[in-house]
Amino acid sequence: MIHASAPRLGIVLDDGTYDALVFDAEASDHGGAGGVSVDLTILAGEYKGDVVSLHTADWSGDPMSLLGVPATITVTEGEPSVRFEP
């Protein structure tokens, strides 16, 4: 699980788990922390089709390798985390 912040979160997701798909990713130096910023679309449920933008400093790979990758967003007490599927 990769912990993420949501600096550009256009929606507020309720606590829960959301299936998503990465459609954009780029290297980022958000707050000097490095890492990657990803844009994901929610695949089902109340937020289906909504876009969530997250940043994580925990990613050190090539951001382009994340394009099209399924992911799971988990929101706990308002804090998002994301797990990229292999």
Number of C-alpha atoms within 10 A of each C-alpha: 11 15 17 24 17 18 12 13 13 11 12 11 19 15 14 12 15 22 18 26 23 20 16 17 21 16 19 17 14 15 7 8 12 16 19 23 25 22 19 26 21 20 17 12 9 10 16 13 13 14 20 22 20 22 29 23 20 14 16 11 11 12 17 12 9 21 16 14 15 18 21 18 26 23 18 13 9 12 14 21 20 22 16 15 10 7
